[in-house]
Amino acid sequence: MIVKCAVACHNASGDPDFFFVKIKCTEEEYQEGTHYEFARAIAKEMGYEGEFVVFDESDGPNWLFTRFYWEKAQVR
């Protein structure tokens, strides 16, 4: 399955930002919350910093997920 995730964090300039990614995971990984760990690790790998707060499409604020153009997001 593929789950849309938004990570609240800081960019390389130290400014508050969001990192958007689509996580490929199994149903079991999703149920265990492993997709959150994957999203945090990828954000860190991409140069984002700080405390990472991850939302997925089922628990995040709707406005956040409807305003991003998801076709541009990586699937990891």
N, C-alpha and C positions, 0 to 999 in steps of 0.2 A: 504494500500500500504506500501511497505518497501523502504526506501530511505537510501542509503549509505551516511554517513557523516564523514568528517575528521575535527578534531578540533585542530588547532594550539594553543599550550599552553606551560606550563612548567611542568616538572614532579616533583616528591617529592624532588629530589636533586637540583631543581632549574634550570635544563638544559632545553633548548628548545626541544620540543617534539611534536609529533602528537598523538592524541587519535582517534581511528577508531571505529565507532559504526554504526549499522544499526537501523534506527528509524522506528518503526511501527506507521503510522499516517493515518488519513483520507485525501482524496483529498482536502477538505476544510482546514484542518490544514496545509497541504503542501502549498497551495496557500497563506495562511496568514503568512507563515514563522514560524509557531509554532514548526516545526521540528528542527529549529535552537536552540530554547529555550530548547527543550528536550535534544539535544546533549550537550549543555553547562552544564545543570544541571547534566547529567549523568557523564560527565568528572569531574566536581567538586566532585560529590559523590565518584568517583573512586580515588580521591586524587590528581588530577591535579590542577594547580594553574595559577594565572596570568590573563592577558587579554585573553579571549577566542575568537578566530576567527574561525567561522564555515563555511565550504564549503560543498555543497552537490554534488552529482555526476553530476548534470547538470550545475553547475556554478564553480566548482573547476578546478584546472589545471589537465588535462588528465593524466599526468605522475604520479601524486599522487594517483590516483584511479586505475591505471593499475599495480602498483608495490606492492600493498598490497594484501595479501592472505585473501580475504573476507570471506572465509569459517570459519575462526577463530573469526570473529567479532561477538559480542553479538547482539541479536535483542532485543530492548527494546521499 
